[in-house]
């Protein structure tokens, strides 16, 4: 087999793969670096997958997320922590 059917490329970074929960879900989504108020967009085809991972992180870390179907894909926001009555000033 020759490489005439494939384009060989140098310098393409390998995305970091992280494990969430019990190691069942692997993701390249930026959940490990997203801060409250930030968001990211994934293609429509990955919408269900990213929602499942967000739910797993919510359960594990207590972080809150919102996902919305947009024209260009599915957007995921990290929400600010809930403020309880006792924490209000």
Secondary structure in CASP SS format (residue, H / E / C, confidence):
PFRMAT SS
TARGET T0000
AUTHOR 0000-0000-0000
METHOD secondary structure of the structure
MODEL  1
X C 1.00
X C 1.00
X H 1.00
X H 1.00
X H 1.00
X C 1.00
X C 1.00
X C 1.00
X C 1.00
X C 1.00
X C 1.00
X C 1.00
X C 1.00
X C 1.00
X C 1.00
X C 1.00
X C 1.00
X E 1.00
X E 1.00
X E 1.00
X C 1.00
X C 1.00
X C 1.00
X C 1.00
X E 1.00
X E 1.00
X E 1.00
X C 1.00
X C 1.00
X C 1.00
X C 1.00
X C 1.00
X C 1.00
X C 1.00
X C 1.00
X C 1.00
X C 1.00
X C 1.00
X E 1.00
X E 1.00
X E 1.00
X E 1.00
X C 1.00
X H 1.00
X H 1.00
X H 1.00
X H 1.00
X H 1.00
X H 1.00
X H 1.00
X H 1.00
X H 1.00
X H 1.00
X H 1.00
X H 1.00
X H 1.00
X H 1.00
X H 1.00
X H 1.00
X H 1.00
X H 1.00
X C 1.00
X C 1.00
X E 1.00
X E 1.00
X E 1.00
X E 1.00
X E 1.00
X E 1.00
X E 1.00
X C 1.00
X C 1.00
X E 1.00
X E 1.00
X E 1.00
X E 1.00
X E 1.00
X E 1.00
X E 1.00
X C 1.00
X C 1.00
X C 1.00
X C 1.00
X C 1.00
X H 1.00
X H 1.00
X H 1.00
X C 1.00
X C 1.00
END
